[in-house]
Each structure stands twice: as C-alpha cells, then as structure tokens.
C-alpha cells in the first residue's frame, strides 16, 4: 500500500467516524460494512443507519464513502444497491469530483451525492447566469512570511510568544453579482451590486487596510432559520409590519416574532420600534467585490481551484450555500453570477508564555495582519493545525 493510499484511507476513516457519531446522536442504530448480495456477488456498504421512529416503521439509510470521482455509471450501480438492499436512501460522500451528468442522474434516481466540503460547483453552477472558480497565488514568499511572524512574536522588551508552526492556506470567498429589488414608498428600486461572503462561515466581507475584512460581529448570513426568512420576506415586501400582523400572517406567537426581530436587528436587516419591525436597507452599503479588489492590486487571477500540498492547504466552502442563496433571493430580482475565489493567507501558531496556542493570520498578498479571519478559521482550526508546517 502506498503512502498516498494510506493518507486517503485515513481521511476516509476519520470521515466515517464523524458520520457515525452524528448518526448515533440522532438515534440511529449503526452497522458497519453491511453486505448487499446482488446476482451472487457481495458488495459492501460502509455504513447502514437504521431508525425506528414509530412501531412497525423502519428507516434504512446506506452511506458509501469514496475517494474516487463519481460518474453516471457509479450512480446506476448505487441505485441498484438501493433497490436490492431495500434502502430508503443511498448517500454517496466523496472526496473526488462529480460530473454534472452524475449529479442530475442521482436526483432522478433518489441517490444523494455530497462532495466532502466542495460541492459548490455541482449544486449551484446552474442556479446563476455565470459560475466560476478562481484563485490567486501569494506575492509574499514563505521566508518573508516567516520573518513577519517572528517580528510579530516579539514584544517591546522580550520575546512574548514563540512561533511553533506556519502554513499557507487558501480561504474561499463567495461573490454574488445581484440585482437587488427594494420597495420604496412610490416605486420599486433596482440596484445592481456585488456582495462577498466568506465561504467558511458565511460572514459579509468588505475591505479594510488593504485586506479582506469579515464583519464577524454580524455573524453568518447562511444560518437563518425558516421562520426568520419568512419574517424577512414580509418586511422586504411591505417595508414594515407590526409584530401582531406578522404573527397572524405566519401563525406564530408574538414572542417568537419579537425574538426573530432582535435577530434581524443584530444582522442590521431591521429596525425595531416598540411593536413595529421596519426593513433596514443599509446592509447593501457593504457591497464589495473580491474580484475587483484583486484586479485593483494587479494580481494575476487564475481559473480553477489551487492545489493542496505538504506546505499549503485549501479550505473548500463549508457554508450552507442553499440558505445563503435563499437569503439573497429575498432581495434579488436576479443573481447574475457566482464566483468562488480562493485567497491566500499565511497562518502562524504562536505559543504564549502561559502555554496557550494563539493563531495569527497574515495576508499573503501584502503582509497585512488580518485578525478578522480568525473567527472563521475557528471552524477548521483542528484541521489546519494538523496540516501546519512545523518550523521549530
């Protein structure tokens, strides 16, 4: 077995263990390596998850975890497994690529396909007029970045921190070109603008000090509940409503509506005046294009995803893209394009005198420190820590 195969299998085992833990917490009974007999030939399902929600009712989910690319032939094979095994659903989780034909066939056959952390181009390429994946290379080399981290680790009088590892990472930013539809007192207002979100947690991205800035204080725009989106639709439609009017329309309690109103207030989507919830339009003052930002820097922009390696790591989009698109569609007449842009940063792990490990992030294009990114990277800190290139 080659070293590469060993790494792939280790990744598969880790994913399976995470999946099993999630399923068990949801009440499923788990069977590993379940055998399906088809035409006298045995096939192995990685995980069979069984749930008995009611007496006499059994739900059977079959999971196949793969490191390979998925084509139409694979979908047909797993559909046969679904039929012969009596499964309610077959879910394929792959680290490989999925052809558009395979994805479309899977939808017709009732087979689910998930690309681990990177299913954006399969699911959303046909939702907008234009879709592209781009990346840029760092302008600061690793030795220069190492010197920067060394300087940041020192205090005024003595060394305050110790740099123990460093890694070049590519962070996904998601840019939407949208036509925003806002209703005024007399007429509908249409504004075409570009909005950028980070692809790890879904925060709005702007620019400050020559580096992308995450508006982390507003949280994620990809984690709205269904009732919150329903309330937002109403105030976008009408401009403002009373709590009682919204509660009656949605058949929800007034307490629930007030809670949602406070949530929208925190997101800077609404203002609340006693019992009145009014749409706030200032969100779109944060229009920002990560692509135009890079063009202004005269950085060469490359198509497709960057490559991972032993000293660099690509973080693929992890946000709930469907929910993010649903949020934007509330305001939009159309979504004209969607771009996933992989932006390079150096991340340094600093050990303080107390032994605490702290993360420092440097923009790999201009060397500016970017502390706003740490909030998003906390979602994947365990992964990037394992990938980090040890320097000392």
C-alpha positions in Angstrom: 0.0 0.0 0.0 1.4 3.4 -1.0 1.8 6.3 1.3 -0.8 8.2 -0.7 -3.3 5.4 -0.3 -2.7 5.3 3.4 -3.4 9.0 3.7 -6.6 8.7 1.7 -7.8 5.8 3.8 -7.0 7.7 7.0 -9.2 10.5 5.7 -12.0 8.1 4.9 -11.8 6.5 8.4 -11.9 9.9 10.0 -15.0 11.0 8.0 -16.7 7.7 8.7 -16.1 8.1 12.5 -17.6 11.6 12.4 -20.6 10.4 10.4 -21.2 7.5 12.8 -21.1 9.8 15.8 -23.6 12.2 14.2 -26.0 9.4 13.3 -25.8 7.8 16.7 -26.6 11.2 18.4 -29.7 11.3 16.1 -30.9 7.9 17.4 -29.8 5.7 14.5 -28.5 2.1 15.0 -25.3 1.7 13.1 -24.0 -1.3 11.2 -20.5 -1.0 9.6 -19.5 -2.8 6.4 -23.1 -4.0 5.6 -23.1 -6.7 2.9 -25.5 -6.5 -0.1 -25.9 -9.5 -2.3 -26.6 -8.7 -6.0 -26.5 -11.6 -8.5 -24.5 -13.7 -6.3 -21.8 -11.0 -5.8 -21.2 -9.4 -2.4 -21.0 -5.6 -2.2 -20.1 -3.6 1.0 -22.0 -0.5 2.2 -19.7 1.5 4.5 -22.5 2.4 7.0 -26.1 1.3 7.3 -28.0 3.6 9.6 -31.4 2.3 10.9 -34.0 4.3 12.7 -37.4 3.1 14.1 -39.4 6.4 14.6 -42.7 4.5 15.1 -43.8 1.0 15.9 -43.5 -1.1 12.7 -41.7 1.7 10.8 -38.1 1.4 9.9 -35.9 3.9 8.0 -32.8 2.5 6.4 -30.0 4.8 5.1 -27.0 3.5 3.3 -23.8 5.6 3.2 -20.9 5.0 0.8 -17.7 7.0 1.4 -15.4 7.2 -1.6 -12.1 8.9 -2.5 -12.9 8.5 -6.2 -14.6 10.6 -8.9 -18.3 9.8 -9.4 -19.8 9.4 -12.9 -23.2 8.2 -14.2 -22.1 4.6 -14.1 -21.4 4.8 -10.4 -24.9 6.3 -9.8 -26.5 3.5 -11.7 -24.6 1.0 -9.6 -25.5 2.5 -6.3 -29.2 2.8 -7.4 -29.1 -1.0 -7.9 -27.7 -1.3 -4.4 -30.6 0.8 -3.1 -33.2 -1.4 -4.8 -31.6 -4.7 -3.9 -30.7 -3.7 -0.3 -34.2 -2.3 0.4 -32.7 1.1 1.4 -34.8 4.2 1.7 -31.9 6.4 0.7 -28.4 5.9 -0.6 -25.9 8.7 0.2 -22.6 8.9 -1.5 -19.9 11.0 0.2 -16.8 11.6 -2.0 -13.6 13.5 -1.9 -13.4 13.2 -5.7 -15.1 15.1 -8.5 -18.7 14.6 -9.5 -19.8 15.1 -13.1 -22.9 17.2 -13.8 -24.4 14.2 -15.6 -23.9 12.0 -12.5 -25.5 14.6 -10.2 -28.5 15.0 -12.5 -29.0 11.2 -12.8 -28.7 10.9 -9.0 -31.5 13.4 -8.5 -33.8 11.3 -10.7 -32.8 8.0 -9.0 -33.2 9.3 -5.4 -29.5 9.0 -4.7 -27.8 11.8 -2.7 -24.2 12.9 -3.6 -22.1 15.0 -1.3 -18.7 16.2 -2.2 -16.9 16.5 1.2 -16.6 20.2 1.7 -16.5 21.1 -2.0 -19.9 20.5 -3.7 -20.5 24.1 -4.8 -19.9 23.7 -8.5 -22.0 20.6 -8.8 -25.1 22.0 -7.0 -25.0 25.7 -7.9 -23.4 26.1 -11.4 -26.9 26.1 -13.0 -28.5 28.5 -10.5 -27.0 31.6 -11.9 -26.1 33.1 -15.2 -22.4 32.6 -14.8 -20.3 30.5 -12.4 -16.6 30.4 -12.0 -13.9 29.2 -9.6 -10.7 31.4 -9.3 -7.6 31.7 -7.2 -4.5 33.9 -6.8 -1.0 33.0 -5.8 0.8 34.6 -2.8 3.0 37.6 -3.5 4.9 37.1 -0.3 7.2 34.0 -0.2 7.4 31.7 2.8 10.7 33.0 4.1 9.4 36.6 4.1 6.2 35.4 5.9 8.3 33.5 8.5 10.2 36.8 9.2 7.0 38.6 9.6 5.7 36.1 12.1 9.0 36.2 14.0 8.6 40.0 14.4 5.0 39.7 15.5 6.0 37.2 18.1 8.3 39.7 19.9 7.2 42.2 22.5 8.9 45.6 23.3 11.2 44.2 26.0 11.4 40.5 25.5 10.0 37.6 23.4 6.3 37.3 24.3 5.4 34.4 22.1 7.1 31.5 20.3 6.3 30.7 16.7 5.9 26.9 16.5 4.3 26.4 13.1 3.3 28.1 9.9 1.1 27.2 6.9 -0.1 28.8 3.7 -3.9 28.4 3.4 -6.4 29.3 0.7 -9.6 30.7 2.1 -12.8 30.7 -0.1 -14.7 33.9 -0.7 -18.0 33.8 -2.5 -19.0 36.7 -4.6 -22.5 37.3 -5.9 -23.4 39.7 -8.6 -27.1 40.5 -7.9 -29.8 42.9 -8.9 -31.3 43.9 -5.5 -35.0 44.8 -5.5 -36.1 47.2 -2.8 -39.6 48.7 -2.5 -39.8 52.4 -1.7 -42.9 54.5 -0.9 -43.7 55.2 -4.5 -41.8 52.7 -6.7 -39.5 49.7 -6.8 -35.8 50.4 -6.6 -33.4 48.2 -8.5 -29.7 48.3 -7.6 -27.1 46.1 -9.2 -24.2 45.3 -6.9 -21.7 42.7 -5.8 -21.7 41.1 -2.3 -19.0 38.9 -0.9 -19.2 36.4 1.9 -16.6 34.2 3.4 -17.1 30.6 2.4 -16.3 29.0 5.8 -18.9 30.6 8.0 -20.9 33.0 5.8 -20.0 36.4 7.1 -20.2 39.6 5.0 -16.8 40.6 3.6 -15.6 44.2 3.0 -12.1 45.7 2.9 -10.0 47.5 5.4 -6.3 48.3 5.4 -5.8 46.6 2.0 -7.0 43.2 3.2 -10.5 41.5 3.2 -12.4 42.2 6.4 -15.0 39.8 7.8 -17.9 41.5 9.6 -17.8 38.8 12.3 -19.9 40.9 14.7 -23.0 40.3 12.5 -22.4 36.5 12.3 -23.3 34.2 9.5 -25.8 35.0 6.8 -26.0 31.4 5.8 -27.7 30.2 9.1 -31.1 31.7 9.0 -34.0 29.6 10.4 -37.0 29.2 8.2 -39.2 31.5 10.4 -36.5 34.2 10.3 -36.5 34.1 6.5 -40.3 34.2 6.5 -40.3 37.3 8.7 -37.6 38.9 6.5 -39.7 38.2 3.3 -42.6 40.1 4.8 -40.7 43.2 5.8 -38.9 43.3 2.5 -42.3 43.0 0.7 -44.1 45.6 2.9 -41.3 47.8 4.2 -42.6 47.5 7.8 -45.1 45.5 9.8 -46.3 45.2 13.4 -45.4 42.2 15.5 -49.1 41.3 15.7 -49.6 41.5 11.9 -46.6 39.2 11.2 -47.6 36.8 14.0 -51.1 36.5 12.4 -49.8 36.0 8.9 -47.3 33.4 9.9 -49.4 31.8 12.6 -46.6 32.2 15.1 -46.6 33.6 18.7 -45.7 37.2 19.2 -42.9 36.2 21.5 -41.3 34.2 18.6 -41.7 37.2 16.3 -40.0 39.5 18.8 -37.1 37.1 19.1 -36.7 37.0 15.3 -36.9 40.8 15.2 -34.0 41.1 17.6 -32.0 38.6 15.5 -32.7 40.7 12.3 -31.7 43.8 14.3 -28.3 42.2 15.1 -27.9 41.4 11.4 -28.6 45.1 10.6 -31.5 43.9 8.5 -34.3 45.6 10.5 -35.0 48.3 13.0 -37.4 47.7 15.9 -39.6 50.4 17.3 -41.8 49.0 20.1 -44.2 46.8 18.1 -43.1 47.8 14.6 -40.4 46.0 12.6 -39.0 48.0 9.7 -36.7 47.0 7.0 -33.2 48.5 7.2 -31.5 48.8 3.7 -28.0 49.7 5.0 -26.9 46.1 4.5 -26.2 46.8 0.9 -23.9 49.7 1.7 -21.4 46.9 2.3 -21.3 45.9 -1.4 -17.8 44.6 -2.1 -16.3 42.6 -5.0 -13.3 40.5 -4.1 -12.6 40.1 -7.8 -12.5 43.8 -8.4 -10.4 44.2 -5.3 -7.8 41.8 -6.7 -7.8 43.4 -10.1 -7.1 46.8 -8.5 -4.0 45.2 -7.0 -2.9 44.0 -10.5 -2.8 40.4 -9.2 -2.9 37.7 -11.8 -6.1 35.7 -11.3 -6.1 32.0 -12.3 -9.0 29.8 -13.1 -10.0 26.7 -11.0 -9.0 25.7 -7.5 -5.5 26.0 -6.2 -3.6 22.8 -5.4 -3.0 21.5 -1.9 0.5 20.3 -0.9 2.6 19.4 2.1 3.1 23.1 3.0 -0.2 24.6 1.8 -3.8 23.8 2.4 -7.0 24.6 0.5 -10.1 25.2 2.6 -13.1 24.3 0.5 -16.5 26.1 1.0 -18.4 24.9 4.1 -21.3 27.3 4.3 -24.9 26.3 3.7 -24.9 27.6 0.2 -28.6 26.9 -0.3 -29.5 29.0 2.7 -27.2 31.8 1.6 -28.7 31.9 -1.9 -32.2 31.8 -0.3 -31.4 34.8 1.8 -30.2 36.8 -1.2 -33.1 35.8 -3.3 -35.5 37.5 -0.9 -34.0 40.8 -2.1 -33.0 39.9 -5.6 -34.6 40.2 -8.9 -31.8 38.0 -10.3 -28.5 36.5 -9.3 -26.3 37.2 -12.4 -23.2 35.4 -11.3 -21.5 33.4 -8.5 -17.7 33.3 -8.1 -15.7 31.3 -5.6 -12.3 33.0 -5.1 -9.5 31.3 -3.2 -7.5 33.9 -1.4 -4.0 33.1 0.1 -3.1 33.8 3.8 -0.3 32.6 6.0 -1.4 31.3 9.3 1.1 31.2 12.3 0.6 29.3 15.5 2.1 31.2 18.4 2.6 29.7 21.9 2.4 32.3 24.7 4.3 32.1 28.0 1.3 30.5 29.6 1.4 27.7 27.0 -1.8 28.9 25.2 -1.7 28.4 21.5 -2.8 31.5 19.5 -3.4 32.0 15.8 -2.1 34.9 13.8 -3.1 35.5 10.2 -1.1 37.4 7.5 -2.4 38.4 4.1 -0.2 36.6 1.6 -0.6 39.4 -0.9 0.5 42.4 1.1 1.7 41.2 4.5 -1.1 42.9 6.5 -2.2 41.1 9.7 -5.9 40.0 9.4 -7.4 39.3 12.8 -11.0 39.2 11.5 -10.3 35.9 9.7 -9.6 34.0 13.0 -13.3 33.9 13.7 -14.0 31.9 10.5 -10.9 29.7 10.9 -12.0 28.5 14.3 -14.4 26.3 12.3 -11.5 24.4 10.8 -8.8 25.0 13.4 -8.3 21.3 14.2 -7.7 20.5 10.5 -5.3 23.4 9.7 -3.4 22.7 12.9 -2.7 19.1 11.8 -1.7 20.4 8.3 0.6 23.1 9.7 4.3 23.0 8.6 6.4 22.8 11.7 9.2 25.3 11.8 10.6 24.9 15.3 
